[in-house]
């Protein structure tokens, strides 16, 4: 019997059509291999290639000039070919983190055929790996561990304001399904420009971060709602009618007040369909970049809705947008903040990297808050406008909620 | 304001680090482009490449000799380079279908950097696209259309038999969330060897097929439960502790009776946590390959559980497995079938491709059923042991359920 199944497995391998065809690319190669000392070895089989390189956010950075300015980008490192045609590169010891990388084969960027783990960021897909050293570190927090797991659902909710059924991702904490009476607080977690309802659950590792923080007793069990902030679409690319279109950075109605005004549709759906504590003190909202902008304006436009507000590298912008909904959502922000802060939110949290292109806008906003005596918590990291920072901010923000 | 956001978007594009670095690979290229006549154009920017080719299951096949036998595999077609360094290939007019393809650049298989849509099959990831001609065709059935959508959840259920919390994918039909009294029938949908609880929802397009069939009035609204049939793991690769390990074709305890015996854990969880009709006439089970084997044995070992059974390219095997659980699950299959068929199941459905390496085993099994007068429905397609066939079988099987 064992023999039969070994043969069957081989057949099935062959039969998975061209996917397994005898071309160079992955067969029997282990890549990336995370070594016991947390160096990482990458391998790529390409006997006939002239030059194979690797780049990734585990490498040191260099300055890249663009027409938009100068940016820090990872260097490109040369890989070495062995006598079997396999190219190899071993990194330095890496700190706990989720990293992204690509190979460059004779100047063409390719994915690692030995690594099925990839994450989409808007319209590009990149291989990832996680390094962890010990329980509780960043890599541990972003990984799946031997802890109870929450349930993750893709839910279609009704948005009467937008006249659409729309898709969102909902995390319910471990125990939710078996605890028919307990009611939970809710965190609304918003993506940035080009993102969608998949961004926080994939790039953001939201369900892993929540599972792990809850298991360590560092976070209250909570429901996390990840809506789609692009009011011109029902759902993420590929999950809405129109086929497998390329995801776009630009959307109609971005940051014109429409999403902010329609937000109660989401809260209403959640509070009608989940066992939640439907009170200001049990509602939090936060988001990255455009989602920080949304969080700022939703929480000030609806000052009785959220007691916890988190701005992660928030796109804080002038609010005199011609054609935008200045009459309602963005108009008189100072007045709105006055009302919001007079109600003493339990937490107003601002996080940003010191190399972020929005650093100055955030510093100016903090000055405004300082000048009026509004209380907030500030958390500054290195680096810029990156998912690396947003995962850190989520990990820092969540333990402060609903205490 | 519009200008500010255009600049911001550009900045964000730049800032998504090396993902957007100015290397060849995808920028501004549309690929694949599905033309109005359902030919498909593929493009790949590689100014310095010597030869760029494409292979995929939309191409004609050729015979490939392997040590396991001769297989039909798609041919490799040459692409043509234009004066800007972009390689292009346009297919013939394609029939409605979900297709998979890869580029081969100077003998290295690479993914299409302009196409974020990829599906994992065990341990390889391949680009996909869908061709549809009209409503109701195969491409339409596998796509997201303007119809109500069900909810898809990743659920952790308790399996006392396996002493694990295990992950499964659950589809609840449109309306389930808003219809607090209605009870639904349940289809248990099982994957094959190397698969997991993600296989049917990704490769199998199960939620799209169900949404579309339900919207057309061709299928009863039903819950679809997609468990993980590998008893040595809690969840799919990457979703279980142990990091981002390569998914494996082989698992401990495959087809040794353990999964079949433990199946009531799943049914019990579903019936305790969802609004279901907990009756034989409202339970169906089906699966592909190993999942067909599982469906055969679960339904015969528990003859009062399922009124609908579907075997899709089932791995029908001799049941005298030394070391396997012959004492219970597989032993005396003929006796078990006698009991099962004496209870007149409403549907016993067998589907297989005429080029499947399991064709003979299935023909022999049908002979056995014929010789005893047991009623079943048989559906034969062309081609072999392929997801293409399993999506067709699901689309054919589901409309027959719970009528």
Contacts between the chains, C-beta under 8 A, distances in Angstrom:
chain1	res1	chain2	res2	distance
A	1	B	317	7.7
A	1	B	318	7.5
A	1	B	320	7.4
A	1	B	321	3.5
A	1	B	322	6.1
A	1	B	323	7.4
A	1	B	324	6.2
A	2	B	323	7.7
A	4	B	317	6.4
A	4	B	318	7.6
A	5	B	254	6.6
A	5	B	255	6.8
A	7	B	68	7.3
A	8	B	193	7.0
A	8	B	315	6.7
A	9	B	193	6.2
A	9	B	194	7.6
A	9	B	249	5.0
A	9	B	250	5.9
A	10	B	68	5.5
A	11	B	68	5.6
A	11	B	69	7.7
A	11	B	357	5.6
A	11	B	385	7.8
A	12	B	192	7.4
A	12	B	193	5.6
A	12	B	194	6.7
A	12	B	249	6.8
A	12	B	289	7.2
A	12	B	385	6.8
A	13	B	249	6.2
A	14	B	66	5.6
A	14	B	68	5.6
A	14	B	69	8.0
A	14	B	71	5.6
A	15	B	71	6.6
A	15	B	357	7.2
A	15	B	384	6.3
A	15	B	385	4.7
A	15	B	386	7.3
A	16	B	121	5.5
A	16	B	122	6.9
A	16	B	124	7.1
A	17	B	57	5.9
A	17	B	73	6.3
A	17	B	74	6.8
A	17	B	100	7.4
A	17	B	386	6.8
A	18	B	55	4.9
A	18	B	56	6.7
A	18	B	57	6.9
A	18	B	73	5.6
A	18	B	74	5.1
A	18	B	100	7.6
A	18	B	102	6.8
A	19	B	100	7.1
A	19	B	102	7.9
A	19	B	121	5.9
A	19	B	124	4.5
A	19	B	126	5.4
A	20	B	124	6.7
A	21	B	55	7.0
A	21	B	64	7.4
A	21	B	73	5.9
A	21	B	109	7.8
A	22	B	64	7.8
A	23	B	104	6.3
A	23	B	107	6.9
A	23	B	108	7.5
A	23	B	109	4.7
A	24	B	107	5.9
A	24	B	108	5.5
A	24	B	109	6.9
A	25	B	108	6.2
A	25	B	109	4.2
A	26	B	124	7.2
A	30	B	246	7.4
A	34	B	243	7.4
A	46	B	107	8.0
A	46	B	108	5.3
A	48	B	106	6.6
A	48	B	107	5.7
A	49	B	106	7.3
A	49	B	108	6.9
A	55	B	18	5.0
A	55	B	21	7.1
A	56	B	18	6.8
A	57	B	17	5.9
A	57	B	18	6.9
A	64	B	21	7.5
A	64	B	22	7.8
A	66	B	14	5.6
A	68	B	7	7.3
A	68	B	10	5.5
A	68	B	11	5.5
A	68	B	14	5.5
A	69	B	11	7.7
A	69	B	14	7.9
A	71	B	14	5.7
A	71	B	15	6.7
A	73	B	17	6.2
A	73	B	18	5.5
A	73	B	21	5.9
A	74	B	17	6.8
A	74	B	18	5.1
A	100	B	17	7.5
A	100	B	18	7.6
A	100	B	19	7.1
A	102	B	18	6.8
A	102	B	19	7.9
A	104	B	23	6.3
A	105	B	105	7.5
A	105	B	108	6.0
A	105	B	110	7.8
A	106	B	48	6.6
A	106	B	49	7.3
A	106	B	106	6.7
A	107	B	23	6.9
A	107	B	24	5.9
A	107	B	46	8.0
A	107	B	48	5.7
A	108	B	23	7.5
A	108	B	24	5.4
A	108	B	25	6.2
A	108	B	46	5.4
A	108	B	49	6.9
A	108	B	105	6.0
A	108	B	110	7.0
A	109	B	21	7.8
A	109	B	23	4.7
A	109	B	24	6.9
A	109	B	25	4.2
A	109	B	113	6.6
A	110	B	105	7.8
A	110	B	108	7.0
A	110	B	110	4.4
A	110	B	111	7.3
A	111	B	110	7.3
A	111	B	111	5.3
A	111	B	125	7.8
A	113	B	109	6.6
A	113	B	124	7.5
A	114	B	246	7.2
A	115	B	244	7.4
A	115	B	246	7.9
A	116	B	120	5.3
A	116	B	123	6.1
A	116	B	124	7.2
A	116	B	125	5.2
A	116	B	237	7.2
A	116	B	238	7.6
A	116	B	246	7.0
A	116	B	247	6.3
A	117	B	238	5.8
A	117	B	244	4.4
A	118	B	118	7.3
A	118	B	125	6.9
A	120	B	116	5.3
A	121	B	16	5.5
A	121	B	19	5.8
A	122	B	16	6.9
A	123	B	116	6.1
A	124	B	16	7.2
A	124	B	19	4.5
A	124	B	20	6.7
A	124	B	26	7.2
A	124	B	113	7.5
A	124	B	116	7.2
A	125	B	111	7.8
A	125	B	116	5.2
A	125	B	118	6.9
A	126	B	19	5.4
A	128	B	244	7.3
A	129	B	244	5.9
A	130	B	243	6.3
A	130	B	244	6.4
A	132	B	243	7.9
A	143	B	241	7.8
A	143	B	243	6.2
A	144	B	235	7.6
A	144	B	238	7.4
A	144	B	239	6.0
A	144	B	240	6.0
A	144	B	241	5.6
A	144	B	242	7.9
A	145	B	241	5.5
A	146	B	241	5.0
A	148	B	156	7.5
A	148	B	165	7.1
A	149	B	156	4.8
A	149	B	165	7.1
A	149	B	167	7.4
A	150	B	156	7.9
A	151	B	153	5.7
A	151	B	154	6.5
A	151	B	155	5.3
A	151	B	156	6.6
A	152	B	153	6.9
A	152	B	154	4.9
A	153	B	151	5.7
A	153	B	152	6.9
A	153	B	153	3.9
A	153	B	154	7.6
A	154	B	151	6.5
A	154	B	152	4.9
A	154	B	153	7.6
A	155	B	151	5.3
A	155	B	177	7.4
A	156	B	148	7.5
A	156	B	149	4.7
A	156	B	150	7.9
A	156	B	151	6.6
A	156	B	174	7.5
A	165	B	148	7.1
A	165	B	149	7.1
A	167	B	149	7.4
A	174	B	156	7.5
A	177	B	155	7.4
A	177	B	273	5.8
A	192	B	12	7.3
A	193	B	8	7.0
A	193	B	9	6.1
A	193	B	12	5.6
A	194	B	9	7.5
A	194	B	12	6.7
A	235	B	144	7.6
A	237	B	116	7.2
A	238	B	116	7.6
A	238	B	117	5.8
A	238	B	144	7.4
A	239	B	144	6.0
A	240	B	144	6.0
A	241	B	143	7.8
A	241	B	144	5.6
A	241	B	145	5.5
A	241	B	146	5.1
A	242	B	144	7.9
A	243	B	34	7.4
A	243	B	130	6.3
A	243	B	132	7.9
A	243	B	143	6.2
A	244	B	115	7.4
A	244	B	117	4.4
A	244	B	128	7.3
A	244	B	129	5.9
A	244	B	130	6.4
A	246	B	30	7.4
A	246	B	114	7.2
A	246	B	115	7.9
A	246	B	116	7.0
A	247	B	116	6.3
A	249	B	9	5.0
A	249	B	12	6.9
A	249	B	13	6.2
A	250	B	9	5.9
A	254	B	5	6.6
A	255	B	5	6.7
A	273	B	177	5.8
A	289	B	12	7.2
A	315	B	8	6.7
A	317	B	1	7.7
A	317	B	4	6.5
A	318	B	1	7.7
A	318	B	4	7.7
A	320	B	1	7.6
A	321	B	1	3.6
A	322	B	1	6.1
A	323	B	1	7.2
A	323	B	2	7.8
A	324	B	1	6.2
A	357	B	11	5.7
A	357	B	15	7.2
A	384	B	15	6.3
A	385	B	11	7.8
A	385	B	12	6.8
A	385	B	15	4.7
A	386	B	15	7.3
A	386	B	17	6.8
